[in-house]
């Protein structure tokens, strides 16, 4: 089994490294709204396919609801997402949590751990409803 996993890793290593680089670039170069889009996507993905979740995020952005809508409005854009009522509330609450003076401020809030990813992950799990350890690692 261990050999099989190592062989699989060798085959996928380039893909894995590329995806990790994408996440690093997102953190270093994107604005807070883009970071919030990723957080909202992570809220949607449990028990919903990634493609469906991302399409829902795109829909919410097009409708101007991701950054301004309340849960009742957001849920209408989540028609193909499982547990949409709860997830709409989680997105609204996460947005409120990270909003300061009318602006999303995620990087400043998360940077307080000075790259201690484990403490940051634990903080996200404890403070953002709808985020588990897998999503917080993202």
Backbone as a chain_set.jsonl record, in Angstrom:
{"seq": "XXXXXXXXXXXXXXXXXXXXXXXXXXXXXXXXXXXXXXXXXXXXXXXXXXXXXXXXXXXXXXXXXXXXXXXXXXXXXXXXXXXXXXXXXXXXXXXXXXXXXXXXXXXXXXXXXXXXXXXXXXXXXXXXXXXXXXXXXX", "coords": {"N": [[0.82, -1.196, 0.0], [1.891, 1.269, 0.87], [3.936, 1.601, -1.018], [2.394, 1.846, -3.299], [1.085, 4.289, -2.865], [3.282, 6.034, -2.837], [4.16, 5.704, -5.471], [1.958, 6.678, -6.874], [2.037, 9.316, -5.949], [4.474, 10.171, -7.118], [3.692, 10.156, -9.79], [1.768, 12.174, -9.802], [3.029, 14.358, -8.76], [3.97, 16.765, -10.045], [1.56, 18.014, -10.757], [0.438, 18.37, -8.212], [2.323, 20.081, -6.985], [2.087, 22.284, -8.672], [-0.544, 23.098, -8.147], [-0.338, 23.77, -5.439], [1.36, 25.944, -5.703], [-0.376, 27.66, -7.028], [-2.166, 28.245, -4.926], [-0.432, 29.571, -3.194], [0.214, 31.824, -4.725], [-2.321, 32.975, -4.91], [-2.695, 33.748, -2.223], [-0.553, 35.58, -1.874], [-0.85, 37.493, -3.952], [-3.51, 38.169, -4.545], [-6.481, 40.19, -4.011], [-8.462, 41.04, -1.07], [-11.156, 40.488, -1.596], [-11.06, 38.462, -3.518], [-9.879, 36.488, -1.982], [-11.97, 36.1, -0.194], [-13.898, 35.034, -1.918], [-12.749, 32.512, -2.345], [-12.923, 31.491, 0.254], [-15.715, 31.411, 0.574], [-16.289, 29.574, -1.446], [-15.068, 27.315, -0.297], [-16.787, 26.974, 1.85], [-19.029, 26.096, 0.52], [-18.312, 23.622, -0.645], [-18.392, 21.117, 0.933], [-19.969, 18.06, 0.558], [-20.893, 18.811, -1.902], [-20.151, 19.03, -5.32], [-17.046, 20.342, -6.545], [-17.073, 21.791, -8.983], [-19.786, 22.515, -9.239], [-20.028, 24.047, -6.939], [-18.245, 26.172, -7.516], [-19.509, 27.277, -9.741], [-21.798, 28.251, -8.493], [-20.665, 30.247, -6.882], [-19.747, 31.984, -8.878], [-22.221, 32.709, -9.981], [-23.384, 34.056, -7.792], [-21.631, 36.227, -7.626], [-22.093, 37.47, -10.131], [-24.715, 38.267, -9.74], [-24.394, 40.125, -7.819], [-24.504, 39.376, -5.164], [-22.702, 37.997, -3.524], [-21.044, 39.675, -2.062], [-22.807, 41.468, -0.984], [-25.375, 40.458, -0.506], [-28.01, 39.136, 1.624], [-28.637, 36.173, 3.638], [-31.099, 35.083, 2.778], [-31.284, 36.049, 0.179], [-28.916, 35.061, -0.943], [-29.294, 32.284, -0.851], [-30.932, 31.738, -3.007], [-29.246, 31.692, -5.161], [-27.951, 29.366, -4.788], [-29.118, 27.031, -5.694], [-28.367, 24.478, -6.606], [-26.715, 23.453, -4.699], [-25.927, 21.403, -1.952], [-27.5, 21.492, 1.252], [-28.128, 24.208, 1.204], [-29.461, 26.288, 2.596], [-28.262, 26.485, 5.161], [-25.61, 26.919, 4.336], [-25.809, 29.345, 2.975], [-26.313, 31.069, 5.109], [-23.896, 30.72, 6.467], [-22.079, 31.862, 4.661], [-22.941, 34.55, 4.641], [-22.5, 35.188, 7.369], [-19.706, 34.766, 7.57], [-18.799, 36.737, 5.853], [-19.642, 39.039, 7.226], [-18.061, 38.715, 9.51], [-15.465, 39.114, 8.536], [-15.565, 41.713, 7.619], [-14.628, 45.025, 7.84], [-15.161, 48.362, 8.488], [-16.791, 48.516, 6.201], [-15.413, 47.062, 4.269], [-14.037, 44.016, 3.023], [-11.686, 42.321, 4.925], [-9.633, 40.131, 4.947], [-6.914, 39.212, 4.756], [-5.424, 40.72, 6.607], [-6.632, 39.883, 8.975], [-5.974, 37.165, 9.008], [-3.244, 37.161, 8.875], [-2.15, 37.568, 11.321], [-1.014, 35.373, 12.518], [1.534, 35.038, 11.619], [2.469, 33.204, 9.58], [2.072, 30.758, 10.879], [0.594, 28.176, 10.095], [-0.871, 26.098, 11.199], [-2.002, 27.021, 13.614], [-3.496, 29.093, 12.551], [-5.257, 27.648, 10.919], [-6.674, 26.215, 12.886], [-7.88, 28.362, 14.206], [-9.587, 29.342, 12.163], [-11.355, 27.147, 11.905], [-12.547, 27.187, 14.415], [-13.81, 29.683, 14.445], [-15.222, 30.31, 12.087], [-18.193, 29.407, 10.928], [-19.164, 26.487, 9.175], [-16.752, 25.881, 8.115], [-14.452, 23.349, 8.049], [-11.644, 21.304, 9.058], [-10.413, 20.387, 6.671], [-11.269, 22.266, 4.747], [-10.272, 24.593, 5.943], [-7.567, 24.151, 5.697], [-7.153, 24.615, 3.03]], "CA": [[0.0, 0.0, 0.0], [2.776, 2.426, 0.976], [4.591, 1.738, -2.322], [1.377, 2.32, -4.238], [0.885, 5.721, -2.601], [4.483, 6.734, -3.3], [4.141, 5.678, -6.94], [0.9, 7.62, -7.259], [2.556, 10.657, -5.687], [5.456, 10.49, -8.157], [2.952, 10.436, -11.02], [0.971, 13.397, -9.649], [3.829, 15.367, -8.064], [3.955, 18.03, -10.78], [0.215, 18.574, -10.608], [0.284, 18.78, -6.81], [3.177, 21.258, -6.774], [1.484, 23.382, -9.422], [-1.739, 23.553, -7.418], [0.145, 24.45, -4.229], [1.872, 27.246, -6.16], [-1.569, 28.48, -7.275], [-2.663, 28.715, -3.631], [0.53, 30.549, -2.681], [0.02, 33.027, -5.531], [-3.587, 33.557, -4.464], [-2.472, 34.395, -0.925], [0.378, 36.698, -1.983], [-1.129, 38.492, -4.974], [-4.923, 38.528, -4.742], [-7.068, 41.111, -3.042], [-9.28, 40.384, -0.042], [-12.399, 39.977, -2.17], [-10.739, 37.168, -4.142], [-9.691, 35.546, -0.873], [-13.289, 35.773, 0.332], [-14.508, 34.119, -2.886], [-12.204, 31.184, -2.05], [-13.51, 31.054, 1.522], [-17.112, 31.065, 0.296], [-16.214, 28.32, -2.193], [-14.781, 26.256, 0.684], [-18.01, 26.764, 2.626], [-19.997, 25.38, -0.322], [-17.875, 22.335, -1.187], [-18.745, 19.855, 1.59], [-21.079, 17.299, -0.012], [-21.263, 19.397, -3.192], [-19.007, 18.963, -6.223], [-16.295, 21.591, -6.676], [-17.544, 22.525, -10.16], [-21.097, 23.074, -8.891], [-19.775, 25.093, -5.946], [-17.652, 27.343, -8.164], [-20.563, 27.888, -10.562], [-22.649, 28.997, -7.568], [-19.915, 31.463, -6.52], [-19.804, 32.862, -10.052], [-23.599, 33.207, -10.058], [-23.554, 35.049, -6.722], [-20.878, 37.427, -8.019], [-22.822, 38.116, -11.229], [-25.945, 38.858, -9.2], [-24.02, 41.102, -6.805], [-24.948, 38.89, -3.853], [-21.643, 37.423, -2.708], [-20.499, 40.698, -1.163], [-23.855, 42.364, -0.479], [-26.648, 39.792, -0.243], [-28.256, 38.456, 2.897], [-28.783, 34.726, 3.464], [-32.306, 34.801, 1.991], [-30.967, 36.322, -1.223], [-27.833, 34.166, -1.35], [-29.792, 30.911, -1.022], [-31.527, 31.613, -4.344], [-28.163, 31.387, -6.093], [-27.348, 28.09, -4.411], [-30.155, 26.024, -5.949], [-27.797, 23.151, -6.865], [-25.772, 23.172, -3.615], [-26.548, 20.702, -0.82], [-27.59, 22.241, 2.507], [-28.0, 25.595, 0.766], [-29.945, 27.248, 3.593], [-27.192, 26.675, 6.148], [-24.419, 27.467, 3.695], [-26.079, 30.763, 2.708], [-26.094, 31.76, 6.392], [-22.469, 30.686, 6.764], [-21.41, 32.856, 3.805], [-23.282, 35.879, 5.159], [-21.813, 35.384, 8.65], [-18.267, 34.89, 7.316], [-18.593, 38.069, 5.271], [-19.75, 40.002, 8.334], [-16.92, 38.496, 10.39], [-14.254, 39.665, 7.928], [-15.784, 43.058, 7.117], [-14.259, 46.138, 8.718], [-15.389, 49.654, 7.825], [-17.424, 48.31, 4.904], [-14.527, 46.344, 3.347], [-13.563, 42.686, 3.428], [-10.289, 42.414, 5.385], [-9.235, 38.777, 5.334], [-5.471, 39.001, 4.905], [-5.0, 41.306, 7.876], [-7.129, 39.031, 10.057], [-5.287, 35.872, 9.001], [-1.792, 37.354, 8.934], [-1.721, 37.7, 12.717], [-0.299, 34.175, 12.963], [2.894, 35.033, 11.066], [2.738, 31.965, 8.847], [1.819, 29.551, 11.674], [-0.592, 27.689, 9.398], [-1.658, 25.196, 12.047], [-2.797, 27.862, 14.513], [-4.457, 29.799, 11.693], [-6.277, 26.669, 10.538], [-7.488, 25.975, 14.075], [-8.677, 29.577, 14.421], [-10.66, 29.348, 11.163], [-12.324, 26.105, 12.259], [-13.264, 27.598, 15.626], [-14.486, 30.968, 14.314], [-16.019, 30.455, 10.866], [-19.144, 28.291, 10.778], [-19.164, 25.898, 7.845], [-15.383, 25.561, 7.734], [-13.819, 22.269, 8.798], [-10.182, 21.267, 8.924], [-10.028, 20.247, 5.262], [-11.483, 23.563, 4.086], [-9.368, 25.565, 6.551], [-6.239, 23.905, 5.144], [-7.158, 25.25, 1.716]], "C": [[0.869, 1.266, 0.0], [3.477, 2.689, -0.365], [3.632, 2.304, -3.358], [1.151, 3.831, -4.085], [2.076, 6.527, -3.093], [4.53, 6.8, -4.825], [3.114, 6.672, -7.475], [1.363, 9.065, -7.065], [3.557, 11.076, -6.758], [4.763, 10.858, -9.474], [2.242, 11.798, -10.972], [1.761, 14.571, -9.068], [3.784, 16.732, -8.758], [2.634, 18.762, -10.637], [-0.003, 19.129, -9.197], [1.078, 20.06, -6.547], [2.613, 22.484, -7.481], [0.279, 23.969, -8.681], [-1.354, 24.28, -6.128], [0.691, 25.834, -4.568], [0.706, 28.196, -6.447], [-2.11, 29.066, -5.971], [-1.742, 29.78, -3.041], [0.369, 31.881, -3.419], [-1.264, 33.737, -5.127], [-3.379, 34.333, -3.168], [-1.628, 35.659, -1.091], [-0.114, 37.828, -2.88], [-2.583, 38.918, -5.09], [-5.397, 39.504, -3.675], [-7.973, 40.342, -2.082], [-10.598, 39.851, -0.588], [-12.174, 38.623, -2.83], [-10.532, 36.106, -3.065], [-11.042, 35.141, -0.283], [-14.039, 34.842, -0.618], [-14.049, 32.683, -2.611], [-12.781, 30.63, -0.749], [-14.952, 30.617, 1.309], [-17.189, 29.754, -0.493], [-15.978, 27.15, -1.237], [-15.996, 25.965, 1.558], [-18.998, 25.91, 1.826], [-19.595, 23.942, -0.644], [-18.236, 21.083, -0.39], [-20.055, 19.278, 1.04], [-21.673, 17.938, -1.272], [-20.015, 19.378, -4.062], [-18.365, 20.336, -6.376], [-16.811, 22.43, -7.85], [-18.884, 23.212, -9.873], [-20.922, 24.235, -7.906], [-19.214, 26.345, -6.603], [-18.674, 28.047, -9.063], [-21.503, 28.72, -9.691], [-21.96, 30.303, -7.14], [-19.965, 32.462, -7.669], [-21.19, 33.495, -10.2], [-23.828, 34.31, -9.014], [-22.815, 36.341, -7.048], [-21.618, 38.196, -9.106], [-24.059, 38.84, -10.737], [-25.657, 39.907, -8.126], [-24.371, 40.684, -5.386], [-23.82, 38.379, -2.96], [-21.137, 38.425, -1.673], [-21.559, 41.599, -0.543], [-25.125, 41.651, -0.034], [-26.769, 39.22, 1.157], [-28.509, 36.977, 2.59], [-29.992, 34.375, 2.611], [-32.082, 35.051, 0.512], [-29.927, 35.335, -1.75], [-28.364, 32.772, -1.666], [-30.396, 30.698, -2.409], [-30.477, 31.3, -5.41], [-27.503, 30.044, -5.831], [-28.266, 26.912, -4.694], [-29.614, 24.623, -6.164], [-26.769, 22.725, -5.813], [-26.513, 22.466, -2.486], [-26.459, 21.57, 0.431], [-27.472, 23.747, 2.268], [-28.453, 26.611, 1.804], [-28.87, 27.54, 4.645], [-25.987, 27.365, 5.524], [-24.605, 28.943, 3.334], [-25.857, 31.586, 3.98], [-24.609, 31.816, 6.723], [-21.705, 31.721, 5.937], [-21.693, 34.261, 4.33], [-22.523, 36.158, 6.461], [-20.305, 35.545, 8.474], [-17.951, 36.269, 6.747], [-18.65, 39.136, 6.36], [-18.527, 39.925, 9.239], [-15.664, 39.183, 9.86], [-14.428, 41.083, 7.385], [-15.466, 44.089, 8.199], [-14.411, 47.431, 7.937], [-15.906, 49.487, 6.394], [-16.581, 47.562, 3.881], [-14.165, 44.983, 3.913], [-12.076, 42.814, 3.767], [-9.818, 41.044, 5.869], [-7.742, 38.647, 5.613], [-4.974, 39.551, 6.239], [-5.422, 40.423, 9.049], [-6.338, 37.733, 10.15], [-3.771, 35.989, 9.176], [-1.27, 37.406, 10.365], [-0.937, 36.491, 13.232], [1.092, 34.055, 12.382], [3.29, 33.688, 10.469], [2.656, 30.697, 9.692], [0.501, 28.969, 11.157], [-1.47, 26.799, 10.261], [-2.546, 25.979, 13.018], [-3.862, 28.612, 13.724], [-5.598, 28.866, 11.301], [-7.214, 26.404, 11.712], [-8.409, 27.163, 14.35], [-9.845, 29.641, 13.436], [-11.755, 28.347, 11.528], [-13.178, 26.549, 13.448], [-14.135, 28.835, 15.422], [-15.397, 31.133, 13.103], [-16.903, 29.231, 10.705], [-19.114, 27.797, 9.339], [-17.781, 25.534, 7.342], [-14.86, 24.471, 8.658], [-12.328, 22.287, 8.544], [-9.72, 21.165, 7.475], [-10.148, 21.595, 4.548], [-10.517, 24.615, 4.635], [-7.936, 25.378, 6.052], [-6.091, 24.56, 3.781], [-6.858, 26.734, 1.891]], "O": [[0.623, 2.204, -0.758], [3.601, 3.835, -0.798], [4.009, 3.134, -4.185], [1.041, 4.551, -5.077], [1.904, 7.585, -3.699], [4.896, 7.825, -5.399], [3.386, 7.413, -8.42], [1.113, 9.926, -7.909], [3.503, 12.201, -7.253], [5.202, 11.765, -10.181], [2.135, 12.484, -11.988], [1.215, 15.662, -8.903], [3.577, 17.75, -8.097], [2.596, 19.974, -10.425], [-0.557, 20.215, -9.02], [0.561, 21.007, -5.955], [2.657, 23.592, -6.946], [0.114, 25.187, -8.604], [-1.968, 25.284, -5.769], [0.505, 26.783, -3.806], [0.784, 29.389, -6.15], [-2.469, 30.242, -5.917], [-2.204, 30.764, -2.463], [0.388, 32.943, -2.796], [-1.29, 34.963, -5.014], [-3.848, 35.464, -3.043], [-1.95, 36.697, -0.513], [0.165, 38.996, -2.61], [-2.86, 39.956, -5.692], [-4.809, 39.628, -2.601], [-8.217, 39.148, -2.259], [-11.107, 38.85, -0.084], [-13.013, 37.73, -2.712], [-10.961, 34.963, -3.221], [-11.242, 33.983, 0.085], [-14.749, 33.945, -0.161], [-14.854, 31.753, -2.638], [-13.092, 29.443, -0.659], [-15.365, 29.57, 1.807], [-18.058, 28.922, -0.233], [-16.623, 26.108, -1.36], [-16.206, 24.822, 1.962], [-19.719, 25.094, 2.399], [-20.47, 23.114, -0.896], [-18.382, 20.029, -1.009], [-21.099, 19.93, 1.062], [-22.805, 17.644, -1.656], [-18.925, 19.683, -3.577], [-19.047, 21.361, -6.343], [-16.968, 23.644, -7.722], [-19.076, 24.373, -10.235], [-21.58, 25.268, -8.024], [-19.646, 27.456, -6.294], [-18.697, 29.276, -9.134], [-21.955, 29.784, -10.114], [-22.61, 31.344, -7.049], [-20.2, 33.651, -7.453], [-21.306, 34.68, -10.51], [-24.393, 35.36, -9.32], [-23.32, 37.43, -6.775], [-21.76, 39.416, -9.026], [-24.414, 39.901, -11.251], [-26.584, 40.51, -7.586], [-24.52, 41.53, -4.505], [-23.983, 38.337, -1.741], [-20.838, 38.054, -0.538], [-21.247, 42.409, 0.33], [-25.886, 42.21, 0.756], [-25.776, 38.868, 1.793], [-28.584, 36.58, 1.427], [-29.918, 33.456, 1.796], [-32.635, 34.338, -0.325], [-30.047, 34.835, -2.868], [-27.936, 32.148, -2.637], [-30.369, 29.581, -2.926], [-30.792, 30.708, -6.443], [-26.604, 29.632, -6.564], [-28.198, 25.897, -4.001], [-30.335, 23.654, -5.928], [-26.039, 21.753, -6.011], [-27.607, 22.883, -2.104], [-25.479, 22.284, 0.643], [-26.811, 24.462, 3.021], [-27.88, 27.698, 1.885], [-28.606, 28.696, 4.974], [-25.412, 28.281, 6.111], [-23.645, 29.711, 3.385], [-25.279, 32.672, 3.928], [-24.115, 32.837, 7.202], [-20.796, 32.379, 6.443], [-20.776, 35.073, 4.449], [-21.968, 37.243, 6.634], [-19.688, 36.368, 9.151], [-16.954, 36.889, 7.117], [-17.804, 40.029, 6.408], [-18.015, 40.952, 9.684], [-14.893, 39.761, 10.625], [-13.514, 41.605, 6.747], [-15.975, 44.021, 9.318], [-13.853, 47.576, 6.849], [-15.509, 50.224, 5.491], [-16.994, 47.438, 2.728], [-14.008, 44.817, 5.122], [-11.302, 43.356, 2.979], [-9.629, 40.833, 7.067], [-7.351, 38.034, 6.606], [-4.182, 38.9, 6.921], [-4.662, 40.237, 9.999], [-6.06, 37.252, 11.249], [-3.106, 35.033, 9.575], [-0.064, 37.297, 10.587], [-0.272, 36.576, 14.264], [1.772, 33.059, 12.628], [4.322, 33.116, 10.82], [3.132, 29.648, 9.255], [-0.567, 29.234, 11.709], [-2.685, 26.754, 10.072], [-3.711, 25.631, 13.214], [-4.997, 28.75, 14.179], [-6.766, 29.251, 11.345], [-8.432, 26.374, 11.533], [-9.579, 26.984, 14.687], [-10.968, 29.959, 13.827], [-12.942, 28.667, 11.466], [-14.385, 26.312, 13.477], [-15.106, 29.023, 16.155], [-16.259, 32.011, 13.098], [-16.42, 28.145, 10.385], [-19.048, 28.591, 8.401], [-17.642, 24.946, 6.27], [-14.824, 24.633, 9.878], [-11.812, 23.191, 7.886], [-8.734, 21.797, 7.095], [-9.236, 22.01, 3.834], [-10.001, 25.437, 3.877], [-7.173, 26.342, 5.989], [-5.003, 25.012, 3.426], [-6.81, 27.474, 0.909]]}, "num_chains": 1, "name": "protein.A"}
